[in-house]
Every structure is written in structure tokens, then in C-alpha cells.
Amino acid sequence: MVRNRVKELRKERRLRQEELAGRINISQQTVSRIENGDNALAADILMSLANYFGVSVDYILYRSDSRRGAENQTEFNEIQERNYNLCRKYEQLNRKNQELIYNLTEELGNGQRFKEELLSRKKEKQK
């Protein structure tokens, strides 16, 4: 018996076995056997499942409780570190400069949304 999280992941997405089978090009019977632990997972099917669900192979096989693979974990850690450093720098500012930074980020966000709206309107007119 091969224990895995395929059924749990499939149910999270509210998919029937037939739907999952169609999305990764295997039969419904194969999905059923995998979920019941009757089939050893072939590497290509395992990779297809991991890619489809956006999780690591280790997560599917209960070798890890982290859904992210090592490559995604590294990127996540880098982002988390940058955000932490940015927050530390912000907290070291006096109240006046904190307000200035906050207002600046608001203005930048508004400008970005405005630019995106203009581009969207331009694309609609081109249709």
C-alpha cells in the first residue's frame, strides 16, 4: 500500500476522479487505485500530480507537511527576509517619516492602478 494525499488534494479542488484523470491524462481507474494505495505512483504521474496541485512530491507522499518544494521554499524565505528587513527599517524611522513612507506607498499604488486601467482601456479600444 502506498500512502498519499491525492484524494485529499482532489477533494480540496472539488474534483471528481474523472476530472482529475482528464487533467493529467490518466484513467479514472488509475486515480482510484492511486487514492486507495493500490498502485505505486509512477514518477511521471507523481510529477504531473505535483505540478497540477502546485505541491511538492514529498508532500503528496507524506514525506513532508510543507506543500512547497525546496525551490519554492527558498524563494519564499528570500521574500520573507526582504519583508522583515523592510519592516525593521520602517520601525526605526520617526513617526513623521513613517507617515511619509506610508503616504508614498499609497500614491505609488494609486499610480500603478491608474496605469493598469489606462492599459486595459487601450487594449479594449484596439479590439
GUTOR-777386 format. One record per residue: x, y, z of N, C-alpha, C in turn. Coordinates in steps of 0.05 Angstrom, whole numbers. Example, Ala and Ser with C-alpha at 12.3 -4.5 7.8 and 13.67 -1.06 7.14 Angstrom:
! residues 2
node n_x->264 | n_y->-114 | n_z->156 | ca_x->246 | ca_y->-90 | ca_z->156 | c_x->264 | c_y->-66 | c_z->156;
node n_x->257 | n_y->-45 | n_z->142 | ca_x->273 | ca_y->-21 | ca_z->143 | c_x->258 | c_y->1 | c_z->157;
! end
This chain:
! residues 127
node n_x->17 | n_y->-24 | n_z->0 | ca_x->0 | ca_y->0 | ca_z->0 | c_x->18 | c_y->25 | c_z->0;
node n_x->12 | n_y->44 | n_z->-18 | ca_x->27 | ca_y->69 | ca_z->-20 | c_x->9 | c_y->92 | c_z->-10;
node n_x->16 | n_y->102 | n_z->14 | ca_x->0 | ca_y->123 | ca_z->26 | c_x->7 | c_y->150 | c_z->12;
node n_x->-14 | n_y->165 | n_z->5 | ca_x->-10 | ca_y->191 | ca_z->-8 | c_x->-33 | c_y->210 | c_z->-3;
node n_x->-30 | n_y->235 | n_z->-11 | ca_x->-50 | ca_y->255 | ca_z->-6 | c_x->-67 | c_y->262 | c_z->-31;
node n_x->-67 | n_y->245 | n_z->-51 | ca_x->-80 | ca_y->252 | ca_z->-76 | c_x->-110 | c_y->257 | c_z->-71;
node n_x->-123 | n_y->240 | n_z->-57 | ca_x->-152 | ca_y->242 | ca_z->-52 | c_x->-158 | c_y->269 | c_z->-38;
node n_x->-142 | n_y->275 | n_z->-17 | ca_x->-146 | ca_y->299 | ca_z->-2 | c_x->-143 | c_y->324 | c_z->-20;
node n_x->-122 | n_y->324 | n_z->-37 | ca_x->-117 | ca_y->346 | ca_z->-55 | c_x->-140 | c_y->348 | c_z->-76;
node n_x->-149 | n_y->326 | n_z->-86 | ca_x->-170 | ca_y->326 | ca_z->-106 | c_x->-196 | c_y->337 | c_z->-93;
node n_x->-202 | n_y->329 | n_z->-69 | ca_x->-226 | ca_y->339 | ca_z->-56 | c_x->-225 | c_y->369 | c_z->-50;
node n_x->-201 | n_y->379 | n_z->-43 | ca_x->-197 | ca_y->407 | ca_z->-39 | c_x->-205 | c_y->423 | c_z->-63;
node n_x->-200 | n_y->413 | n_z->-86 | ca_x->-206 | ca_y->426 | ca_z->-112 | c_x->-234 | c_y->420 | c_z->-121;
node n_x->-249 | n_y->403 | n_z->-106 | ca_x->-276 | ca_y->395 | ca_z->-112 | c_x->-278 | c_y->382 | c_z->-140;
node n_x->-259 | n_y->364 | n_z->-145 | ca_x->-258 | ca_y->349 | ca_z->-170 | c_x->-267 | c_y->321 | c_z->-166;
node n_x->-280 | n_y->310 | n_z->-186 | ca_x->-286 | ca_y->281 | ca_z->-187 | c_x->-261 | c_y->267 | c_z->-197;
node n_x->-259 | n_y->242 | n_z->-192 | ca_x->-236 | ca_y->226 | ca_z->-202 | c_x->-234 | c_y->229 | c_z->-232;
node n_x->-256 | n_y->228 | n_z->-246 | ca_x->-255 | ca_y->230 | ca_z->-276 | c_x->-243 | c_y->257 | c_z->-284;
node n_x->-250 | n_y->278 | n_z->-270 | ca_x->-240 | ca_y->305 | ca_z->-277 | c_x->-210 | c_y->306 | c_z->-273;
node n_x->-200 | n_y->296 | n_z->-251 | ca_x->-172 | ca_y->296 | ca_z->-246 | c_x->-157 | c_y->279 | c_z->-266;
node n_x->-168 | n_y->256 | n_z->-272 | ca_x->-156 | ca_y->238 | ca_z->-292 | c_x->-153 | c_y->252 | c_z->-319;
node n_x->-174 | n_y->266 | n_z->-327 | ca_x->-173 | ca_y->281 | ca_z->-353 | c_x->-152 | c_y->303 | c_z->-353;
node n_x->-148 | n_y->316 | n_z->-330 | ca_x->-129 | ca_y->338 | ca_z->-329 | c_x->-100 | c_y->330 | c_z->-330;
node n_x->-95 | n_y->305 | n_z->-321 | ca_x->-67 | ca_y->296 | ca_z->-322 | c_x->-63 | c_y->272 | c_z->-340;
node n_x->-83 | n_y->266 | n_z->-356 | ca_x->-82 | ca_y->246 | ca_z->-377 | c_x->-77 | c_y->217 | c_z->-367;
node n_x->-93 | n_y->209 | n_z->-348 | ca_x->-92 | ca_y->182 | ca_z->-339 | c_x->-121 | c_y->173 | c_z->-337;
node n_x->-126 | n_y->148 | n_z->-331 | ca_x->-154 | ca_y->138 | ca_z->-329 | c_x->-165 | c_y->142 | c_z->-301;
node n_x->-191 | n_y->142 | n_z->-299 | ca_x->-205 | ca_y->145 | ca_z->-274 | c_x->-198 | c_y->121 | c_z->-256;
node n_x->-195 | n_y->98 | n_z->-268 | ca_x->-187 | ca_y->74 | ca_z->-252 | c_x->-160 | c_y->77 | c_z->-240;
node n_x->-141 | n_y->90 | n_z->-254 | ca_x->-115 | ca_y->95 | ca_z->-243 | c_x->-116 | c_y->114 | c_z->-220;
node n_x->-132 | n_y->135 | n_z->-222 | ca_x->-136 | ca_y->154 | ca_z->-200 | c_x->-147 | c_y->139 | c_z->-176;
node n_x->-167 | n_y->122 | n_z->-180 | ca_x->-178 | ca_y->107 | ca_z->-158 | c_x->-158 | c_y->89 | c_z->-145;
node n_x->-142 | n_y->75 | n_z->-161 | ca_x->-121 | ca_y->57 | ca_z->-149 | c_x->-100 | c_y->73 | c_z->-134;
node n_x->-93 | n_y->96 | n_z->-144 | ca_x->-73 | ca_y->113 | ca_z->-131 | c_x->-84 | c_y->122 | c_z->-104;
node n_x->-109 | n_y->132 | n_z->-104 | ca_x->-121 | ca_y->142 | ca_z->-79 | c_x->-124 | c_y->120 | c_z->-58;
node n_x->-129 | n_y->95 | n_z->-67 | ca_x->-132 | ca_y->73 | ca_z->-49 | c_x->-105 | c_y->61 | c_z->-41;
node n_x->-84 | n_y->70 | n_z->-53 | ca_x->-57 | ca_y->60 | ca_z->-46 | c_x->-51 | c_y->34 | c_z->-59;
node n_x->-68 | n_y->26 | n_z->-79 | ca_x->-64 | ca_y->0 | ca_z->-93 | c_x->-42 | c_y->2 | c_z->-114;
node n_x->-36 | n_y->25 | n_z->-124 | ca_x->-17 | ca_y->29 | ca_z->-145 | c_x->8 | c_y->44 | c_z->-135;
node n_x->31 | n_y->34 | n_z->-141 | ca_x->55 | ca_y->50 | ca_z->-136 | c_x->54 | c_y->74 | c_z->-156;
node n_x->61 | n_y->97 | n_z->-147 | ca_x->60 | ca_y->120 | ca_z->-165 | c_x->84 | c_y->121 | c_z->-183;
node n_x->78 | n_y->120 | n_z->-209 | ca_x->99 | ca_y->123 | ca_z->-229 | c_x->110 | c_y->151 | c_z->-227;
node n_x->135 | n_y->155 | n_z->-232 | ca_x->148 | ca_y->181 | ca_z->-230 | c_x->134 | c_y->202 | c_z->-247;
node n_x->127 | n_y->195 | n_z->-271 | ca_x->114 | ca_y->215 | ca_z->-289 | c_x->87 | c_y->224 | c_z->-278;
node n_x->72 | n_y->204 | n_z->-268 | ca_x->46 | ca_y->211 | ca_z->-256 | c_x->49 | c_y->228 | c_z->-231;
node n_x->68 | n_y->220 | n_z->-215 | ca_x->73 | ca_y->235 | ca_z->-190 | c_x->81 | c_y->264 | c_z->-196;
node n_x->98 | n_y->268 | n_z->-216 | ca_x->106 | ca_y->295 | ca_z->-223 | c_x->82 | c_y->310 | c_z->-235;
node n_x->65 | n_y->297 | n_z->-251 | ca_x->41 | ca_y->310 | ca_z->-261 | c_x->23 | c_y->319 | c_z->-239;
node n_x->19 | n_y->302 | n_z->-219 | ca_x->2 | ca_y->309 | ca_z->-196 | c_x->13 | c_y->332 | c_z->-181;
node n_x->39 | n_y->331 | n_z->-175 | ca_x->52 | ca_y->353 | ca_z->-160 | c_x->50 | c_y->379 | c_z->-175;
node n_x->55 | n_y->379 | n_z->-201 | ca_x->52 | ca_y->403 | ca_z->-217 | c_x->23 | c_y->413 | c_z->-218;
node n_x->4 | n_y->395 | n_z->-222 | ca_x->-24 | ca_y->403 | ca_z->-223 | c_x->-33 | c_y->416 | c_z->-197;
node n_x->-26 | n_y->404 | n_z->-175 | ca_x->-35 | ca_y->414 | ca_z->-149 | c_x->-17 | c_y->436 | c_z->-138;
node n_x->6 | n_y->440 | n_z->-150 | ca_x->24 | ca_y->461 | ca_z->-140 | c_x->36 | c_y->454 | c_z->-113;
node n_x->43 | n_y->429 | n_z->-109 | ca_x->55 | ca_y->420 | ca_z->-84 | c_x->80 | c_y->404 | c_z->-91;
node n_x->95 | n_y->398 | n_z->-70 | ca_x->119 | ca_y->381 | ca_z->-75 | c_x->112 | c_y->352 | c_z->-76;
node n_x->129 | n_y->336 | n_z->-88 | ca_x->126 | ca_y->307 | ca_z->-89 | c_x->126 | c_y->296 | c_z->-60;
node n_x->144 | n_y->307 | n_z->-44 | ca_x->146 | ca_y->299 | ca_z->-16 | c_x->120 | c_y->303 | c_z->-1;
node n_x->106 | n_y->325 | n_z->-7 | ca_x->80 | ca_y->330 | ca_z->6 | c_x->60 | c_y->308 | c_z->-2;
node n_x->59 | n_y->302 | n_z->-28 | ca_x->40 | ca_y->282 | ca_z->-37 | c_x->45 | c_y->255 | c_z->-23;
node n_x->70 | n_y->248 | n_z->-19 | ca_x->78 | ca_y->222 | ca_z->-8 | c_x->80 | c_y->222 | c_z->23;
node n_x->71 | n_y->243 | n_z->36 | ca_x->73 | ca_y->246 | ca_z->65 | c_x->101 | c_y->246 | c_z->76;
node n_x->120 | n_y->254 | n_z->59 | ca_x->148 | ca_y->256 | ca_z->68 | c_x->153 | c_y->284 | c_z->80;
node n_x->134 | n_y->302 | n_z->76 | ca_x->136 | ca_y->329 | ca_z->87 | c_x->108 | c_y->340 | c_z->91;
node n_x->105 | n_y->357 | n_z->111 | ca_x->80 | ca_y->371 | ca_z->115 | c_x->79 | c_y->398 | c_z->102;
node n_x->101 | n_y->405 | n_z->89 | ca_x->103 | ca_y->431 | ca_z->75 | c_x->94 | c_y->426 | c_z->46;
node n_x->75 | n_y->442 | n_z->37 | ca_x->66 | ca_y->439 | ca_z->9 | c_x->86 | c_y->448 | c_z->-11;
node n_x->104 | n_y->466 | n_z->-3 | ca_x->123 | ca_y->477 | ca_z->-21 | c_x->147 | c_y->459 | c_z->-25;
node n_x->157 | n_y->458 | n_z->-49 | ca_x->182 | ca_y->444 | ca_z->-54 | c_x->206 | c_y->460 | c_z->-45;
node n_x->229 | n_y->449 | n_z->-45 | ca_x->253 | ca_y->463 | ca_z->-35 | c_x->258 | c_y->488 | c_z->-52;
node n_x->254 | n_y->487 | n_z->-78 | ca_x->259 | ca_y->511 | ca_z->-95 | c_x->239 | c_y->533 | c_z->-88;
node n_x->214 | n_y->527 | n_z->-82 | ca_x->195 | ca_y->547 | ca_z->-75 | c_x->200 | c_y->557 | c_z->-47;
node n_x->209 | n_y->540 | n_z->-29 | ca_x->215 | ca_y->547 | ca_z->-1 | c_x->237 | c_y->568 | c_z->-1;
node n_x->257 | n_y->564 | n_z->-17 | ca_x->280 | ca_y->583 | ca_z->-18 | c_x->270 | c_y->611 | c_z->-27;
node n_x->254 | n_y->612 | n_z->-48 | ca_x->242 | ca_y->637 | ca_z->-57 | c_x->225 | c_y->650 | c_z->-35;
node n_x->209 | n_y->634 | n_z->-22 | ca_x->191 | ca_y->644 | ca_z->-1 | c_x->208 | c_y->655 | c_z->22;
node n_x->229 | n_y->641 | n_z->29 | ca_x->246 | ca_y->651 | ca_z->51 | c_x->260 | c_y->677 | c_z->44;
node n_x->268 | n_y->680 | n_z->19 | ca_x->280 | ca_y->705 | ca_z->10 | c_x->261 | c_y->728 | c_z->11;
node n_x->236 | n_y->724 | n_z->3 | ca_x->216 | ca_y->745 | ca_z->4 | c_x->210 | c_y->752 | c_z->33;
node n_x->208 | n_y->732 | n_z->50 | ca_x->202 | ca_y->736 | ca_z->78 | c_x->225 | c_y->753 | c_z->91;
node n_x->250 | n_y->746 | n_z->84 | ca_x->273 | ca_y->761 | ca_z->95 | c_x->272 | c_y->790 | c_z->86;
node n_x->266 | n_y->795 | n_z->60 | ca_x->265 | ca_y->823 | ca_z->50 | c_x->243 | c_y->838 | c_z->64;
node n_x->220 | n_y->826 | n_z->68 | ca_x->198 | ca_y->839 | ca_z->82 | c_x->205 | c_y->845 | c_z->111;
node n_x->218 | n_y->827 | n_z->124 | ca_x->226 | ca_y->831 | ca_z->151 | c_x->245 | c_y->854 | c_z->153;
node n_x->265 | n_y->855 | n_z->135 | ca_x->285 | ca_y->877 | ca_z->135 | c_x->271 | c_y->904 | c_z->130;
node n_x->252 | n_y->904 | n_z->111 | ca_x->238 | ca_y->929 | ca_z->105 | c_x->222 | c_y->938 | c_z->129;
node n_x->209 | n_y->920 | n_z->143 | ca_x->194 | ca_y->928 | ca_z->167 | c_x->212 | c_y->938 | c_z->189;
node n_x->235 | n_y->926 | n_z->193 | ca_x->254 | ca_y->935 | ca_z->213 | c_x->263 | c_y->964 | c_z->207;
node n_x->269 | n_y->969 | n_z->181 | ca_x->278 | ca_y->996 | ca_z->174 | c_x->255 | c_y->1016 | c_z->178;
node n_x->231 | n_y->1009 | n_z->171 | ca_x->208 | ca_y->1026 | ca_z->175 | c_x->204 | c_y->1033 | c_z->205;
node n_x->207 | n_y->1013 | n_z->222 | ca_x->203 | ca_y->1017 | ca_z->251 | c_x->225 | c_y->1035 | c_z->263;
node n_x->248 | n_y->1037 | n_z->250 | ca_x->269 | ca_y->1054 | ca_z->260 | c_x->265 | c_y->1083 | c_z->253;
node n_x->247 | n_y->1088 | n_z->235 | ca_x->241 | ca_y->1116 | ca_z->227 | c_x->225 | c_y->1130 | c_z->248;
node n_x->227 | n_y->1157 | n_z->249 | ca_x->209 | ca_y->1172 | ca_z->267 | c_x->181 | c_y->1172 | c_z->255;
node n_x->162 | n_y->1181 | n_z->271 | ca_x->134 | ca_y->1180 | ca_z->263 | c_x->128 | c_y->1196 | c_z->237;
node n_x->141 | n_y->1219 | n_z->235 | ca_x->137 | ca_y->1236 | ca_z->211 | c_x->146 | c_y->1221 | c_z->186;
node n_x->169 | n_y->1208 | n_z->187 | ca_x->180 | ca_y->1194 | ca_z->163 | c_x->164 | c_y->1168 | c_z->158;
node n_x->154 | n_y->1156 | n_z->179 | ca_x->136 | ca_y->1133 | ca_z->175 | c_x->111 | c_y->1141 | c_z->159;
node n_x->100 | n_y->1164 | n_z->167 | ca_x->76 | ca_y->1174 | ca_z->153 | c_x->82 | c_y->1180 | c_z->124;
node n_x->106 | n_y->1192 | n_z->119 | ca_x->115 | ca_y->1198 | ca_z->92 | c_x->117 | c_y->1173 | c_z->76;
node n_x->129 | n_y->1152 | n_z->86 | ca_x->132 | ca_y->1127 | ca_z->72 | c_x->105 | c_y->1114 | c_z->67;
node n_x->88 | n_y->1115 | n_z->87 | ca_x->61 | ca_y->1104 | ca_z->83 | c_x->46 | c_y->1118 | c_z->61;
node n_x->46 | n_y->1144 | n_z->61 | ca_x->33 | ca_y->1160 | ca_z->40 | c_x->45 | c_y->1155 | c_z->13;
node n_x->71 | n_y->1153 | n_z->12 | ca_x->85 | ca_y->1147 | ca_z->-14 | c_x->76 | c_y->1120 | c_z->-25;
node n_x->74 | n_y->1100 | n_z->-8 | ca_x->65 | ca_y->1074 | ca_z->-18 | c_x->36 | c_y->1075 | c_z->-28;
node n_x->20 | n_y->1091 | n_z->-14 | ca_x->-8 | ca_y->1094 | ca_z->-23 | c_x->-8 | c_y->1107 | c_z->-51;
node n_x->7 | n_y->1128 | n_z->-55 | ca_x->8 | ca_y->1142 | ca_z->-80 | c_x->19 | c_y->1124 | c_z->-102;
node n_x->40 | n_y->1109 | n_z->-96 | ca_x->51 | ca_y->1091 | ca_z->-116 | c_x->30 | c_y->1070 | c_z->-124;
node n_x->16 | n_y->1060 | n_z->-104 | ca_x->-6 | ca_y->1040 | ca_z->-110 | c_x->-27 | c_y->1052 | c_z->-128;
node n_x->-36 | n_y->1077 | n_z->-121 | ca_x->-56 | ca_y->1090 | ca_z->-138 | c_x->-46 | c_y->1095 | c_z->-166;
node n_x->-21 | n_y->1103 | n_z->-169 | ca_x->-10 | ca_y->1108 | ca_z->-195 | c_x->-8 | c_y->1082 | c_z->-211;
node n_x->-1 | n_y->1060 | n_z->-198 | ca_x->1 | ca_y->1035 | ca_z->-212 | c_x->-27 | c_y->1026 | c_z->-221;
node n_x->-47 | n_y->1029 | n_z->-204 | ca_x->-75 | ca_y->1021 | ca_z->-212 | c_x->-84 | c_y->1038 | c_z->-235;
node n_x->-78 | n_y->1064 | n_z->-234 | ca_x->-86 | ca_y->1083 | ca_z->-256 | c_x->-73 | c_y->1074 | c_z->-282;
node n_x->-47 | n_y->1067 | n_z->-281 | ca_x->-33 | ca_y->1059 | ca_z->-305 | c_x->-45 | c_y->1033 | c_z->-316;
node n_x->-52 | n_y->1014 | n_z->-298 | ca_x->-64 | ca_y->989 | ca_z->-307 | c_x->-91 | c_y->993 | c_z->-320;
node n_x->-107 | n_y->1012 | n_z->-309 | ca_x->-133 | ca_y->1019 | ca_z->-320 | c_x->-129 | c_y->1030 | c_z->-348;
node n_x->-110 | n_y->1048 | n_z->-351 | ca_x->-105 | ca_y->1060 | ca_z->-378 | c_x->-97 | c_y->1039 | c_z->-398;
node n_x->-80 | n_y->1021 | n_z->-390 | ca_x->-72 | ca_y->1000 | ca_z->-409 | c_x->-95 | c_y->982 | c_z->-416;
node n_x->-112 | n_y->977 | n_z->-396 | ca_x->-135 | ca_y->959 | ca_z->-401 | c_x->-155 | c_y->973 | c_z->-421;
node n_x->-159 | n_y->999 | n_z->-417 | ca_x->-177 | ca_y->1013 | ca_z->-435 | c_x->-165 | c_y->1014 | c_z->-463;
node n_x->-139 | n_y->1018 | n_z->-465 | ca_x->-126 | ca_y->1019 | ca_z->-491 | c_x->-129 | c_y->992 | c_z->-505;
node n_x->-126 | n_y->970 | n_z->-491 | ca_x->-130 | ca_y->944 | ca_z->-503 | c_x->-159 | c_y->939 | c_z->-513;
node n_x->-178 | n_y->949 | n_z->-497 | ca_x->-206 | ca_y->946 | ca_z->-504 | c_x->-212 | c_y->961 | c_z->-530;
node n_x->-201 | n_y->985 | n_z->-532 | ca_x->-206 | ca_y->1001 | ca_z->-556 | c_x->-193 | c_y->988 | c_z->-581;
node n_x->-172 | n_y->974 | n_z->-577 | ca_x->-158 | ca_y->961 | ca_z->-600 | c_x->-174 | c_y->937 | c_z->-610;
node n_x->-192 | n_y->926 | n_z->-595 | ca_x->-207 | ca_y->903 | ca_z->-603 | c_x->-228 | c_y->909 | c_z->-623;
! end
